[in-house]
Amino acid sequence: MHQVYVSIGSNIEPARHIKLAIAALHEYYGKLDISSVYESEAVGFEGDNFLNLVVAYQTDQDVDKANQTLHEIEDRYGRERNGPRFSARSIDLDLLLYDDLVLQQDKLILPREEILQNAFVLWPLAEIAPDVIHPVEQVSMSQLWEQFDKEKQQLAPVEFDWG
């Protein structure tokens, strides 16, 4: 089994789309470890704030199939792929880590670069995987979060109604 970490983000009906994504991931993979939900400003464009979180699970899928499954879930819930890279999203599922694999293949880069660039990825990842070692940086997620410039991006945990 492979340990996988995935970031989830949405700024179009975010509560609805996050619940749908979590349900779909649970359907495919069973038990999920789920971080707190965080609110962040849109990065790279003017738009509504995002809700973000990270989930962890185990899978026997190879890395390509695991990534394909995430794209299938995004497509199911209205993800538009023909717009600008930085734009509003119904749902965004990004493979962050797949075991300790380091990979650069087409558009799939592991570990995902956003781990080191965005608080809305690193904080929830450090929350659920504090002792996981970044496969390139060779330090733990909690150490990366401690070192992160927290003034760079506004981010706050929010109460999320899972009901």
N, C-alpha and C positions, 0 to 999 in steps of 0.2 A: 504494500500500500504506500501511496505517496502522500505527503503532507502538503496541502495547498492553502495559500492565503490569497483572498480576493477582496479588492476594494469595490464598494458599491456607492454610487452617487446618483442623485436625481435633483432636478430643479423644476420639473414639470409634474404637477400633482405628486410631489415627492413621497408623502406618507403612503399613498396608494401604491406607487410603483415599487417602493422599497419592500412593502409587505408582499407584493406579488413575486418579486425577485427572491426573497427569503423562502417563500413557499415553494418556488420552482427548484431552488437549490436543495432544499430539504427533500423534495420529491426525488431528485437525482441521487443525492449523496447521503441522506439520512442525517445523522447527528451533526449539528453545526455549532461551533463556538462563535458567539456574536459579540462584537464590541458595543460600547455605548454608541449612540448616534450623535453626530456633531453637525453644527451649522457653520457654513463658511460662505464667504463672498465668492461670486463667480471669478475665476482666474482666466485671464486672457481675453475677456470680453465683458461688456456691460450686460447684466442680466440678473434675474432673480437669484437669491441665495440658494445654495445647495444644501441638502442633507447628505451626510457621508457616514460610512461605517466600514468595518472590515470583518469578514467572516473567515473561519478556518474550518477545514474538513479534510477527510482522507478519501482518496480515490484510487482505483486500480487503472484508471484511464491513463494512456500516455499523454505527454504534454500537449501534443497537437489536438488530440481529441478533447482534452480538458478545456483548452482554449476555444475550440469549436463549440462545445456545449455552452460556454458563456455567451458566445455570439448568437447562438440559437435562442437562448433565453432573452437576450436584448431584442432580437428581431420579433419575438412573440409579443413583447410589450411596447412595440412602436418605436424602437430606436431608429433614428434617421441617420444614414451613413453618407448621404450625398451633400451635406452642408459643410460649413467651415469646421476645421478641427476644434476650435474653441467656440462652442455654441451651447444653447440650452439642450438638455437631455431628459428624455423620459426615464431612461435607466442606462447606467454606465457600469459595466462589470469588467474589471481589469484584473488579470492574473498578475499578482505581485511576486509571489515566490512559489516555486514548485520544488520541494525538497531544497537542496542547496545547489540546484542546477544554475549554471551560468551559460546563457544562450543568446545568440543574436541571429535570428532567422526571419527574413522578410520583415514584417511589422512586429513580430514577437521578440521582445528583449527581456531577458530575465537575469538578475532581478530587475523588476521594473524601475526605471529611473526616477519616477515620481516618489518613491520611498524617501529619497534623499532631498527632494525638491519641495514637497507639499506637506504642510502640517496636517491637512485633512486625510492624508494617507498614513503618515508616520505615527501620529498620536494614537489613533485607534489600533494600529498594528502593534505598537509598543504596549498598549493596554492588554491585548490578548496573547501576545508572544514576546514578553519582555526579555526572555533569555535566548531567543532565537538569534543566531549569528548571521549577520548580513554576509552572503557568500563572497562578495568582493571586498567590502570594507573591513571584514573580519572583526567587527565589534557587534555587541548585542543591540537589539532594537531599543532597549531602554537607554543604553549609552548614547545611541544616535539621537533619541528624543531629548536627552539631557543637554546635548551639544547644539541642538537645533535653535536657530534664531527665531524665537517665538514672537518677536515684534514684526516680522516680515509679513505674516498673514494673520488675519483675525479669524479665530476659531473658538467655538464654545460648545460644550456638551448641552444637549437639550433633552427634555423629557419626551419620550416617544411612546405613544399609545399603540401597543401591539395588538389590542383587542379587535 
